[in-house]
Amino acid sequence: MKPLPIVVLISGRGSNLQAIIDAADPLVDIKAVISNRPDAKGLASAQAANIVTKVIDHRQFADRETFDEALQKRIDNYQPSLVVLAGFMRILSDKFVAHYRGRLLNIHPSLLPKFKGLHTHERALAEGVKEHGASVHFVTEALDAGPVILQAKVPVLPTDDVDTLAARVLKEEHRIYPQVIHWFAEGRLQLRGDKFFLDGQAK
């Protein structure tokens, strides 16, 4: 099979990007890593792996729509079959999401639909939940509301603080994100309407 061309979007340390790189999946070809922040540490990880990097600083644009247009144009230069959000801390416009519908993935540090948005670990601890985790989902126009493809659960321990819980969740993120990308690269995973299909079965 021909390797799947992907573009990865980051805003920070890029630990999920590093997990994708470390997976060394022969079916995945990272064409570029793009960040909206010039100081994103993940850019160095990409450069160390000889992956093309690009910065499109959102602060240089008048509004979300013009930034998204510039970002879309840059992404499309690499002709990816999949766009992977890996700690990309921007809410994307409906037009952008629609352009990549069915080929735009995100990983979120909670067991969706619980704790959409930010500060998921703090909120999980404050609510006193017994389980927490991470979710890989297709991106749709509603924030963190696209069909969930795969989740990983971790226990919330009585001794946990935000840092220990986040570290436990992050370890699972690094495991499940490359797995879902591999399924997509194999052609086993599709989004149809509001449902995803794995091996032709609606989920």
Backbone as ProteinMPNN parsed JSONL, in Angstrom:
{"seq_chain_A": "MKPLPIVVLISGRGSNLQAIIDAADPLVDIKAVISNRPDAKGLASAQAANIVTKVIDHRQFADRETFDEALQKRIDNYQPSLVVLAGFMRILSDKFVAHYRGRLLNIHPSLLPKFKGLHTHERALAEGVKEHGASVHFVTEALDAGPVILQAKVPVLPTDDVDTLAARVLKEEHRIYPQVIHWFAEGRLQLRGDKFFLDGQAK", "coords_chain_A": {"N_chain_A": [[0.844, -1.197, 0.0], [0.407, 2.26, -0.701], [2.015, 4.809, 1.181], [0.133, 6.863, 3.452], [-0.358, 10.262, 2.945], [0.034, 12.757, 5.352], [-0.688, 15.734, 7.238], [0.368, 17.364, 10.132], [-0.888, 19.324, 12.744], [0.187, 21.549, 15.226], [0.503, 23.215, 18.453], [2.125, 23.38, 20.629], [4.193, 21.498, 22.764], [4.173, 19.118, 21.342], [3.941, 16.342, 21.931], [2.23, 14.266, 21.18], [2.641, 14.361, 18.442], [5.309, 13.469, 18.478], [4.871, 10.871, 19.332], [3.554, 9.832, 17.108], [5.575, 10.058, 15.211], [7.456, 8.34, 16.418], [6.126, 5.937, 16.213], [6.664, 5.115, 13.683], [5.238, 4.237, 11.433], [4.904, 2.424, 8.526], [2.891, 2.901, 6.755], [2.267, 5.547, 6.917], [2.983, 8.829, 6.007], [4.429, 11.639, 6.976], [3.978, 14.665, 5.75], [4.277, 17.34, 6.44], [4.67, 19.498, 9.291], [2.781, 21.836, 10.914], [2.607, 24.829, 12.742], [0.802, 27.158, 14.772], [2.158, 28.727, 16.424], [5.248, 30.245, 16.807], [7.066, 29.477, 18.761], [6.594, 26.868, 19.418], [7.495, 23.836, 20.832], [7.336, 21.416, 19.598], [8.065, 21.763, 16.956], [10.804, 21.483, 16.796], [11.067, 18.758, 17.251], [9.934, 17.725, 14.923], [11.73, 18.735, 13.01], [14.038, 17.405, 13.788], [13.415, 14.913, 12.929], [13.59, 15.214, 10.26], [11.376, 16.345, 8.983], [9.346, 18.522, 7.126], [8.712, 21.798, 8.298], [6.443, 24.446, 9.207], [5.462, 27.71, 10.144], [2.548, 29.406, 10.882], [1.534, 32.13, 12.119], [-1.092, 32.868, 14.138], [-1.555, 35.329, 15.243], [-0.883, 37.195, 13.42], [-2.981, 37.688, 11.797], [-6.141, 39.142, 10.936], [-8.545, 38.023, 11.745], [-10.296, 34.978, 12.688], [-11.204, 33.693, 10.361], [-9.584, 34.595, 8.214], [-7.105, 33.678, 9.028], [-7.607, 30.897, 9.05], [-8.054, 30.496, 6.33], [-5.515, 30.998, 5.259], [-4.099, 28.986, 6.541], [-5.371, 26.687, 5.541], [-4.721, 26.898, 2.845], [-1.96, 26.526, 2.949], [-1.789, 23.927, 4.041], [-3.011, 22.462, 1.993], [-1.152, 22.631, 0.006], [0.494, 20.489, 0.43], [-1.033, 18.351, -0.189], [-2.502, 16.467, 1.551], [-3.979, 13.37, 2.653], [-5.036, 13.151, 5.087], [-5.555, 15.189, 7.928], [-4.095, 15.935, 10.95], [-4.797, 16.88, 14.149], [-2.798, 17.743, 16.739], [-2.643, 18.626, 19.659], [-3.345, 21.172, 18.852], [-4.162, 24.321, 19.449], [-6.47, 25.866, 18.629], [-9.685, 27.035, 17.816], [-11.41, 25.958, 15.096], [-12.789, 27.314, 12.082], [-16.106, 26.82, 10.716], [-16.096, 26.573, 7.95], [-13.49, 25.762, 7.369], [-13.406, 23.277, 8.691], [-15.391, 21.911, 7.271], [-14.177, 21.703, 4.776], [-12.238, 19.76, 5.188], [-13.689, 17.601, 5.971], [-14.218, 14.366, 7.205], [-11.596, 13.714, 6.951], [-10.141, 14.752, 9.025], [-8.738, 14.665, 12.094], [-8.792, 14.619, 15.698], [-7.354, 14.596, 18.987], [-8.502, 14.355, 22.266], [-8.222, 15.241, 25.678], [-10.073, 13.751, 27.472], [-12.851, 11.639, 28.421], [-14.852, 11.826, 26.102], [-18.41, 12.245, 25.732], [-17.882, 13.83, 27.985], [-16.469, 16.655, 29.63], [-15.776, 18.537, 27.512], [-13.791, 20.938, 25.685], [-11.489, 23.085, 27.473], [-9.053, 22.555, 30.184], [-9.458, 19.963, 31.199], [-8.487, 18.011, 33.007], [-8.387, 19.289, 35.495], [-11.117, 19.751, 35.826], [-12.106, 17.155, 35.876], [-11.003, 16.201, 38.278], [-12.169, 17.995, 40.065], [-14.828, 17.287, 39.868], [-14.782, 14.789, 40.874], [-14.677, 12.309, 39.543], [-14.306, 8.785, 38.873], [-13.089, 7.625, 36.75], [-11.101, 8.63, 33.991], [-9.7, 9.918, 30.926], [-8.81, 9.622, 27.43], [-9.79, 10.632, 24.115], [-10.045, 9.868, 20.698], [-11.257, 11.48, 17.88], [-13.302, 12.17, 14.983], [-13.25, 15.384, 13.54], [-15.824, 17.711, 13.647], [-18.174, 20.394, 12.961], [-19.136, 21.247, 15.482], [-17.692, 21.887, 18.642], [-15.432, 19.541, 19.844], [-17.235, 17.454, 19.439], [-17.485, 15.592, 17.443], [-17.827, 12.272, 15.962], [-16.703, 9.765, 18.16], [-13.919, 7.749, 17.881], [-12.046, 6.072, 19.15], [-11.313, 5.331, 22.528], [-9.412, 5.664, 25.555], [-9.248, 4.586, 28.848], [-8.406, 5.665, 32.139], [-7.723, 5.129, 35.625], [-8.807, 7.387, 38.189], [-6.979, 8.389, 40.816], [-7.027, 8.571, 44.433], [-4.877, 10.059, 45.325], [-4.203, 11.696, 43.254], [-3.085, 14.625, 41.514], [-3.389, 17.436, 39.273], [-1.161, 17.193, 37.568], [-0.222, 14.507, 37.835], [-2.428, 13.065, 36.985], [-2.753, 14.052, 34.392], [-0.393, 13.112, 33.225], [-0.799, 10.361, 33.249], [-2.981, 10.115, 31.539], [-1.867, 11.172, 29.201], [0.008, 9.262, 28.444], [-1.672, 7.26, 27.502], [-2.869, 8.628, 25.381], [-0.718, 8.737, 23.621], [-0.604, 6.141, 22.854], [-3.1, 5.489, 21.619], [-3.558, 7.335, 19.548], [-1.689, 7.005, 17.324], [-2.654, 4.473, 16.611], [-5.295, 4.87, 15.617], [-4.731, 6.52, 13.432], [-3.31, 4.709, 11.915], [-5.346, 2.838, 11.293], [-6.875, 4.484, 9.614], [-5.034, 4.893, 7.569], [-4.895, 2.355, 6.549], [-7.237, 2.237, 5.205], [-9.47, 1.432, 6.532], [-11.137, 2.99, 8.034], [-13.735, 5.302, 8.003], [-15.635, 8.356, 7.745], [-19.043, 8.808, 7.582], [-21.665, 10.773, 6.994], [-22.963, 11.437, 10.116], [-21.75, 9.4, 11.452], [-19.099, 7.086, 12.166], [-17.345, 4.577, 10.361], [-15.874, 1.438, 10.78], [-14.045, -0.962, 9.258], [-16.207, -1.246, 7.548], [-18.391, -1.386, 9.216], [-20.901, 0.313, 10.947], [-20.431, 2.536, 13.66]], "CA_chain_A": [[0.0, 0.0, 0.0], [1.131, 3.526, -0.731], [1.88, 5.514, 2.461], [-0.871, 7.924, 3.534], [0.226, 11.573, 3.232], [-0.669, 13.495, 6.395], [-0.131, 16.965, 7.797], [0.095, 17.446, 11.564], [-0.959, 20.691, 13.271], [0.539, 21.615, 16.643], [0.657, 24.54, 19.045], [2.994, 23.348, 21.796], [5.329, 20.583, 22.907], [4.122, 18.122, 20.276], [4.214, 14.98, 22.405], [1.496, 13.332, 20.324], [3.413, 14.322, 17.198], [6.458, 12.604, 18.694], [4.37, 9.489, 19.371], [3.281, 9.445, 15.717], [6.899, 9.862, 14.604], [8.084, 7.158, 17.009], [5.431, 4.738, 15.739], [7.362, 4.732, 12.447], [4.284, 3.456, 10.656], [5.259, 2.47, 7.105], [1.738, 3.34, 5.97], [2.032, 6.963, 7.204], [4.033, 9.73, 5.529], [4.179, 12.998, 7.482], [4.468, 15.599, 4.745], [4.636, 18.617, 7.064], [4.139, 19.871, 10.595], [2.482, 23.267, 10.889], [2.247, 25.374, 14.04], [0.34, 28.543, 14.822], [3.021, 29.415, 17.38], [6.648, 30.067, 16.415], [7.848, 28.917, 19.861], [6.132, 25.507, 19.717], [8.637, 22.934, 20.971], [7.175, 20.3, 18.682], [8.725, 22.041, 15.681], [12.148, 20.895, 16.864], [10.902, 17.308, 17.105], [9.728, 17.463, 13.503], [12.976, 19.018, 12.295], [14.975, 16.326, 14.115], [12.999, 13.753, 12.125], [13.689, 15.638, 8.854], [10.045, 16.648, 8.473], [9.159, 19.934, 6.793], [7.931, 22.563, 9.272], [5.97, 25.761, 8.791], [4.748, 28.479, 11.164], [1.569, 30.412, 10.446], [1.215, 32.758, 13.406], [-2.472, 33.387, 14.09], [-1.572, 36.731, 15.695], [-0.615, 38.055, 12.269], [-4.189, 37.746, 10.977], [-7.162, 40.016, 11.511], [-9.63, 37.259, 12.37], [-10.195, 33.525, 12.568], [-11.463, 33.244, 8.999], [-8.423, 34.83, 7.346], [-6.074, 32.721, 9.462], [-7.972, 29.562, 8.573], [-7.845, 30.458, 4.881], [-4.069, 30.873, 5.031], [-3.715, 27.654, 7.006], [-5.897, 25.719, 4.582], [-3.926, 26.993, 1.616], [-0.661, 25.911, 3.203], [-2.0, 22.482, 4.177], [-3.35, 21.861, 0.699], [0.069, 22.537, -0.796], [1.091, 19.175, 0.668], [-2.014, 17.38, -0.68], [-2.663, 15.358, 2.497], [-5.228, 12.613, 2.717], [-5.505, 13.252, 6.462], [-4.993, 16.273, 8.737], [-4.077, 15.451, 12.32], [-4.633, 17.91, 15.173], [-2.04, 17.159, 17.847], [-2.431, 19.754, 20.562], [-3.51, 22.418, 18.088], [-5.045, 25.046, 20.357], [-7.272, 26.864, 17.917], [-11.016, 26.625, 17.372], [-11.4, 26.109, 13.643], [-14.038, 27.791, 11.501], [-16.94, 25.795, 10.075], [-15.667, 26.422, 6.553], [-12.264, 24.961, 7.391], [-13.771, 21.908, 9.078], [-16.137, 21.311, 6.163], [-13.23, 21.418, 3.69], [-11.512, 18.531, 5.514], [-14.616, 16.66, 6.601], [-13.9, 12.975, 6.955], [-10.137, 13.512, 6.946], [-9.618, 15.647, 10.052], [-8.793, 13.974, 13.378], [-8.32, 15.302, 16.898], [-7.317, 13.834, 20.234], [-8.983, 15.22, 23.351], [-7.886, 14.608, 26.955], [-11.182, 13.373, 28.344], [-13.737, 10.624, 27.859], [-15.978, 12.539, 25.5], [-18.713, 13.677, 25.686], [-17.581, 14.561, 29.213], [-15.361, 17.616, 29.696], [-15.366, 19.184, 26.27], [-13.107, 22.205, 25.906], [-10.196, 23.176, 28.143], [-8.886, 22.262, 31.619], [-10.202, 18.726, 31.435], [-8.013, 17.285, 34.187], [-8.874, 20.035, 36.656], [-12.565, 19.549, 35.942], [-12.324, 15.762, 36.289], [-10.692, 16.113, 39.705], [-13.157, 18.77, 40.814], [-16.096, 16.561, 39.86], [-14.615, 13.56, 41.631], [-14.935, 11.112, 38.743], [-13.429, 7.644, 39.153], [-12.382, 7.312, 35.507], [-10.812, 9.739, 33.092], [-9.036, 9.306, 29.794], [-8.586, 10.352, 26.19], [-10.666, 10.251, 23.004], [-9.731, 10.271, 19.327], [-12.54, 11.67, 17.195], [-13.385, 12.987, 13.78], [-13.612, 16.769, 13.828], [-16.983, 18.282, 12.972], [-18.303, 21.824, 13.244], [-19.351, 21.476, 16.906], [-16.45, 21.684, 19.377], [-15.225, 18.262, 20.541], [-18.505, 16.72, 19.367], [-17.495, 14.652, 16.331], [-17.894, 10.866, 16.359], [-15.535, 9.25, 18.874], [-13.432, 6.538, 17.23], [-11.361, 5.207, 20.115], [-11.044, 5.941, 23.827], [-8.615, 4.936, 26.539], [-9.647, 4.976, 30.197], [-7.443, 5.511, 33.231], [-8.345, 5.399, 36.917], [-8.459, 8.606, 38.923], [-6.568, 7.917, 42.131], [-7.246, 9.551, 45.512], [-3.677, 10.887, 45.499], [-3.91, 12.425, 42.019], [-3.247, 16.042, 41.247], [-3.539, 17.659, 37.83], [0.014, 16.723, 36.835], [-0.153, 13.039, 37.791], [-3.532, 12.584, 36.156], [-2.434, 14.407, 33.007], [0.666, 12.224, 32.738], [-1.387, 9.037, 33.025], [-3.8, 10.237, 30.33], [-1.005, 11.424, 28.049], [0.581, 7.976, 28.046], [-2.69, 6.583, 26.703], [-2.98, 9.38, 24.129], [0.393, 8.332, 22.745], [-0.888, 4.784, 22.389], [-4.282, 5.335, 20.77], [-3.594, 8.199, 18.36], [-1.086, 6.298, 16.175], [-3.5, 3.345, 16.229], [-6.392, 5.355, 14.773], [-4.134, 6.973, 12.174], [-2.993, 3.479, 11.165], [-6.606, 2.342, 10.727], [-7.242, 5.353, 8.491], [-4.086, 4.637, 6.49], [-5.236, 1.052, 5.968], [-8.507, 2.362, 4.51], [-10.503, 0.75, 7.314], [-11.885, 3.968, 8.822], [-14.366, 6.384, 7.231], [-16.753, 9.119, 8.302], [-20.178, 8.917, 6.657], [-22.683, 11.51, 7.722], [-22.593, 11.694, 11.506], [-21.242, 8.179, 12.052], [-17.892, 6.556, 11.552], [-17.395, 3.158, 10.005], [-14.627, 0.716, 10.883], [-14.213, -2.213, 8.515], [-17.534, -1.258, 6.951], [-19.445, -1.469, 10.224], [-21.237, 1.571, 11.604], [-20.14, 2.548, 15.091]], "C_chain_A": [[0.878, 1.246, 0.0], [0.946, 4.257, 0.599], [0.887, 6.674, 2.373], [-0.185, 9.256, 3.82], [-0.609, 12.31, 4.275], [0.062, 14.796, 6.696], [-0.561, 17.033, 9.256], [0.14, 18.91, 12.0], [-0.696, 20.671, 14.774], [0.539, 23.066, 17.119], [1.71, 24.563, 20.147], [4.086, 22.308, 21.715], [5.328, 19.462, 21.885], [4.391, 16.703, 20.727], [3.439, 13.944, 21.6], [2.125, 13.248, 18.936], [4.591, 13.374, 17.345], [6.026, 11.14, 18.731], [4.08, 8.977, 17.963], [4.599, 9.183, 14.983], [7.517, 8.552, 15.096], [7.417, 5.856, 16.561], [6.043, 4.205, 14.45], [6.487, 3.838, 11.568], [4.627, 3.542, 9.17], [4.108, 2.915, 6.216], [1.448, 4.833, 6.143], [3.248, 7.786, 6.78], [3.694, 11.148, 5.982], [4.814, 13.991, 6.521], [4.942, 16.91, 5.351], [4.027, 18.698, 8.452], [3.989, 21.386, 10.601], [2.055, 23.705, 12.283], [1.735, 26.798, 13.893], [1.174, 29.37, 15.798], [4.487, 29.167, 17.004], [7.508, 29.428, 17.494], [7.43, 27.498, 20.227], [7.316, 24.547, 19.724], [8.552, 21.758, 20.002], [7.817, 20.521, 17.321], [10.125, 21.423, 15.651], [12.09, 19.381, 16.707], [10.743, 16.933, 15.641], [11.018, 17.658, 12.714], [14.01, 17.93, 12.55], [14.671, 15.063, 13.327], [12.997, 14.074, 10.631], [12.328, 15.817, 8.199], [9.955, 18.156, 8.225], [8.306, 20.609, 7.868], [7.571, 23.928, 8.704], [5.249, 26.417, 9.961], [3.812, 29.46, 10.48], [0.996, 31.014, 11.728], [-0.173, 33.398, 13.34], [-2.552, 34.847, 14.497], [-1.312, 37.718, 14.561], [-1.841, 38.242, 11.369], [-5.302, 38.497, 11.705], [-8.248, 39.239, 12.24], [-9.428, 35.769, 12.094], [-10.3, 33.072, 11.12], [-10.248, 33.436, 8.094], [-7.252, 33.935, 7.736], [-6.367, 31.335, 8.906], [-7.778, 29.433, 7.069], [-6.371, 30.27, 4.546], [-3.578, 29.489, 5.433], [-4.154, 26.584, 6.013], [-5.068, 25.712, 3.3], [-2.578, 26.312, 1.799], [-0.782, 24.387, 3.314], [-2.185, 21.844, 2.805], [-2.153, 21.819, -0.258], [0.714, 21.153, -0.697], [0.169, 18.029, 0.268], [-2.188, 16.189, 0.279], [-3.996, 14.647, 2.328], [-5.836, 12.684, 4.116], [-4.791, 14.419, 7.136], [-5.185, 15.893, 10.198], [-3.837, 16.628, 13.271], [-3.975, 17.258, 16.385], [-1.674, 18.279, 18.825], [-2.466, 21.073, 19.826], [-4.589, 23.243, 18.786], [-5.758, 26.209, 19.673], [-8.643, 26.256, 17.611], [-11.114, 26.957, 15.889], [-12.773, 26.513, 13.125], [-14.796, 26.645, 10.833], [-16.493, 25.528, 8.646], [-14.42, 25.545, 6.464], [-12.595, 23.497, 7.673], [-14.496, 21.196, 7.934], [-15.206, 20.907, 5.019], [-12.524, 20.083, 3.92], [-12.407, 17.457, 6.13], [-14.295, 15.219, 6.196], [-12.414, 12.678, 6.901], [-9.446, 14.48, 7.905], [-9.837, 14.995, 11.412], [-8.287, 14.873, 14.503], [-8.232, 14.301, 18.04], [-7.621, 14.793, 21.373], [-8.746, 14.515, 24.682], [-9.065, 14.475, 27.911], [-11.941, 12.236, 27.672], [-14.974, 11.34, 27.328], [-17.227, 11.659, 25.527], [-18.467, 14.45, 26.98], [-16.393, 15.502, 29.0], [-14.858, 18.053, 28.325], [-14.634, 20.484, 26.613], [-11.827, 22.049, 26.708], [-10.251, 22.685, 29.586], [-9.607, 20.974, 32.018], [-9.781, 18.015, 32.713], [-8.472, 17.975, 35.479], [-10.358, 19.761, 36.891], [-12.888, 18.118, 36.377], [-12.068, 15.595, 37.785], [-11.735, 16.839, 40.543], [-14.488, 18.033, 40.917], [-16.005, 15.243, 40.624], [-14.913, 12.295, 40.857], [-13.917, 10.032, 39.077], [-12.601, 7.242, 37.94], [-12.212, 8.576, 34.68], [-10.135, 9.119, 31.876], [-8.888, 10.225, 28.609], [-9.465, 9.783, 25.092], [-10.083, 10.745, 21.687], [-11.045, 10.359, 18.567], [-12.354, 12.395, 15.869], [-13.824, 14.394, 14.186], [-14.812, 17.17, 12.984], [-17.14, 19.724, 13.456], [-18.495, 22.125, 14.727], [-18.096, 21.071, 17.687], [-16.448, 20.352, 20.122], [-16.468, 17.37, 20.517], [-18.566, 15.737, 18.202], [-17.486, 13.216, 16.819], [-16.59, 10.375, 16.986], [-15.161, 7.887, 18.295], [-12.852, 5.556, 18.241], [-11.107, 5.993, 21.39], [-10.122, 5.046, 24.642], [-8.973, 5.478, 27.915], [-8.5, 4.759, 31.18], [-8.182, 5.751, 34.547], [-7.924, 6.767, 37.442], [-8.196, 8.183, 40.369], [-6.801, 8.988, 43.198], [-6.072, 10.511, 45.695], [-3.383, 11.78, 44.294], [-4.0, 13.941, 42.2], [-3.311, 16.199, 39.725], [-2.377, 17.035, 37.052], [0.062, 15.202, 36.737], [-1.254, 12.469, 36.919], [-3.253, 12.857, 34.682], [-1.385, 13.467, 32.424], [0.113, 10.843, 32.419], [-2.234, 9.036, 31.749], [-2.918, 10.371, 29.096], [-0.361, 10.135, 27.543], [-0.399, 7.205, 27.16], [-2.932, 7.303, 25.37], [-1.939, 8.898, 23.131], [0.199, 6.929, 22.191], [-2.013, 4.757, 21.359], [-4.264, 6.205, 19.515], [-2.906, 7.533, 17.162], [-1.932, 5.118, 15.692], [-4.609, 3.783, 15.274], [-5.862, 5.833, 13.424], [-3.785, 5.766, 11.295], [-4.252, 2.887, 10.539], [-7.007, 3.159, 9.502], [-6.333, 5.059, 7.295], [-4.36, 3.305, 5.791], [-6.525, 1.112, 5.148], [-9.668, 1.727, 5.246], [-11.477, 1.713, 7.975], [-12.422, 5.074, 7.931], [-15.43, 7.09, 8.07], [-17.819, 9.226, 7.227], [-21.309, 9.575, 7.417], [-22.198, 11.832, 9.122], [-22.073, 10.453, 12.214], [-19.915, 7.813, 11.409], [-18.058, 5.063, 11.342], [-15.994, 2.583, 10.116], [-14.848, -0.668, 10.275], [-15.635, -2.372, 7.981], [-18.692, -1.325, 7.923], [-19.656, -0.12, 10.889], [-20.987, 1.467, 13.098], [-20.871, 3.701, 15.767]], "O_chain_A": [[1.943, 1.279, 0.617], [-0.175, 4.322, 1.103], [0.811, 7.371, 1.362], [0.504, 9.382, 4.832], [-1.818, 12.47, 4.105], [1.259, 14.936, 6.444], [-1.724, 16.786, 9.576], [1.076, 19.64, 11.674], [-1.283, 19.874, 15.504], [0.57, 24.006, 16.325], [2.148, 25.636, 20.562], [4.818, 22.236, 20.729], [6.385, 18.906, 21.588], [5.004, 15.928, 19.993], [3.947, 12.848, 21.363], [2.138, 12.18, 18.324], [4.855, 12.566, 16.455], [6.731, 10.268, 18.222], [4.335, 7.81, 17.663], [4.724, 8.214, 14.234], [8.033, 7.76, 14.308], [8.054, 4.804, 16.531], [5.961, 3.013, 14.153], [6.939, 2.825, 11.035], [4.637, 4.638, 8.61], [4.319, 3.268, 5.056], [0.48, 5.336, 5.573], [4.384, 7.482, 7.145], [2.786, 11.781, 5.443], [6.035, 14.14, 6.483], [5.884, 17.527, 4.855], [3.016, 18.063, 8.75], [4.938, 22.122, 10.33], [1.244, 23.042, 12.93], [2.168, 27.544, 13.015], [0.931, 30.563, 15.978], [4.917, 28.019, 16.896], [8.573, 28.889, 17.19], [7.871, 26.975, 21.25], [8.053, 24.453, 18.743], [9.57, 21.175, 19.63], [8.086, 19.558, 16.603], [10.572, 20.911, 14.624], [12.976, 18.788, 16.092], [11.331, 15.96, 15.168], [11.357, 16.844, 11.855], [14.77, 17.566, 11.653], [15.557, 14.243, 13.086], [12.469, 13.304, 9.828], [12.139, 15.493, 7.027], [10.434, 18.956, 9.028], [7.294, 20.055, 8.298], [8.27, 24.486, 7.859], [4.509, 25.754, 10.687], [4.22, 30.239, 9.618], [0.082, 30.457, 12.336], [-0.398, 34.344, 12.585], [-3.507, 35.537, 14.142], [-1.497, 38.924, 14.721], [-1.756, 38.872, 10.314], [-5.382, 38.482, 12.933], [-8.809, 39.718, 13.226], [-8.518, 35.366, 11.37], [-9.575, 32.173, 10.694], [-9.914, 32.556, 7.301], [-6.496, 33.487, 6.875], [-5.482, 30.677, 8.358], [-7.381, 28.374, 6.584], [-6.019, 29.487, 3.664], [-2.745, 28.893, 4.75], [-3.386, 25.679, 5.686], [-4.757, 24.657, 2.748], [-2.108, 25.605, 0.909], [0.028, 23.652, 2.749], [-1.585, 20.813, 2.5], [-2.153, 21.053, -1.221], [1.392, 20.705, -1.622], [0.547, 16.863, 0.374], [-2.039, 15.038, -0.13], [-4.995, 15.238, 1.92], [-6.997, 12.327, 4.316], [-3.591, 14.622, 6.951], [-6.292, 15.572, 10.63], [-2.8, 17.288, 13.204], [-4.528, 16.334, 16.982], [-0.559, 18.8, 18.817], [-1.705, 21.988, 20.138], [-5.773, 22.913, 18.728], [-5.656, 27.364, 20.087], [-8.739, 25.1, 17.197], [-10.923, 28.104, 15.486], [-13.797, 26.1, 13.67], [-14.209, 25.638, 10.438], [-16.51, 24.385, 8.187], [-14.315, 24.69, 5.585], [-12.122, 22.596, 6.981], [-14.243, 20.022, 7.665], [-15.425, 19.884, 4.369], [-12.242, 19.356, 2.967], [-11.913, 16.509, 6.741], [-14.126, 14.904, 5.018], [-12.013, 11.517, 6.814], [-8.341, 14.96, 7.65], [-10.975, 14.793, 11.837], [-7.466, 15.765, 14.288], [-8.939, 13.294, 18.06], [-7.075, 15.894, 21.442], [-9.032, 13.325, 24.811], [-9.052, 15.018, 29.015], [-11.705, 11.915, 26.508], [-15.995, 11.446, 28.006], [-17.12, 10.444, 25.361], [-18.817, 15.628, 27.058], [-15.445, 15.18, 28.285], [-13.67, 17.952, 28.021], [-14.829, 21.056, 27.686], [-11.159, 21.017, 26.637], [-11.322, 22.434, 30.139], [-10.279, 20.916, 33.048], [-10.625, 17.475, 33.428], [-8.889, 17.317, 36.432], [-10.789, 19.564, 38.027], [-13.822, 17.892, 37.147], [-12.833, 14.922, 38.477], [-12.137, 16.358, 41.602], [-15.19, 18.138, 41.923], [-17.025, 14.652, 40.98], [-15.355, 11.304, 41.44], [-12.804, 10.327, 39.511], [-11.554, 6.607, 38.069], [-13.066, 9.463, 34.675], [-10.01, 7.896, 31.807], [-8.845, 11.447, 28.752], [-9.84, 8.611, 25.123], [-9.675, 11.901, 21.575], [-11.853, 9.431, 18.601], [-11.385, 13.127, 15.666], [-14.667, 14.563, 15.067], [-14.819, 16.992, 11.766], [-16.342, 20.211, 14.257], [-18.051, 23.175, 15.19], [-17.508, 20.024, 17.415], [-17.34, 20.07, 20.923], [-16.72, 16.622, 21.462], [-19.601, 15.105, 17.993], [-17.166, 12.966, 17.981], [-15.512, 10.547, 16.417], [-15.994, 6.983, 18.229], [-13.134, 4.359, 18.191], [-10.735, 7.166, 21.348], [-10.064, 3.833, 24.439], [-8.998, 6.691, 28.123], [-7.733, 3.804, 31.067], [-9.162, 6.496, 34.578], [-6.821, 7.239, 37.168], [-9.089, 7.682, 41.052], [-6.774, 10.18, 42.895], [-6.249, 11.637, 46.161], [-2.416, 12.54, 44.312], [-4.853, 14.459, 42.921], [-3.289, 15.213, 38.989], [-2.583, 16.423, 36.004], [0.354, 14.662, 35.671], [-1.037, 11.498, 36.194], [-3.487, 12.002, 33.828], [-1.479, 13.071, 31.262], [0.511, 10.224, 31.432], [-2.206, 8.078, 30.976], [-3.188, 9.755, 28.065], [-0.207, 9.95, 26.336], [0.005, 6.573, 26.184], [-3.172, 6.658, 24.349], [-2.234, 8.68, 21.956], [0.781, 6.578, 21.165], [-1.9, 4.08, 20.337], [-4.892, 5.852, 18.516], [-3.488, 7.498, 16.077], [-1.929, 4.797, 14.503], [-4.837, 3.146, 14.246], [-6.477, 5.579, 12.388], [-3.952, 5.809, 10.076], [-4.23, 2.478, 9.378], [-7.424, 2.608, 8.483], [-6.795, 4.984, 6.157], [-4.092, 3.148, 4.599], [-6.87, 0.145, 4.469], [-10.731, 1.505, 4.665], [-12.54, 1.293, 8.432], [-11.67, 5.709, 7.192], [-16.034, 6.506, 8.971], [-17.553, 9.671, 6.11], [-21.848, 9.007, 8.367], [-21.138, 12.433, 9.293], [-21.962, 10.441, 13.44], [-19.639, 8.177, 10.266], [-18.807, 4.388, 12.05], [-15.036, 3.167, 9.608], [-15.708, -1.433, 10.712], [-16.191, -3.47, 7.961], [-19.851, -1.323, 7.509], [-18.703, 0.515, 11.342], [-21.288, 0.451, 13.724], [-20.752, 3.881, 16.979]]}, "name": "protein", "num_of_chains": 1, "seq": "MKPLPIVVLISGRGSNLQAIIDAADPLVDIKAVISNRPDAKGLASAQAANIVTKVIDHRQFADRETFDEALQKRIDNYQPSLVVLAGFMRILSDKFVAHYRGRLLNIHPSLLPKFKGLHTHERALAEGVKEHGASVHFVTEALDAGPVILQAKVPVLPTDDVDTLAARVLKEEHRIYPQVIHWFAEGRLQLRGDKFFLDGQAK"}
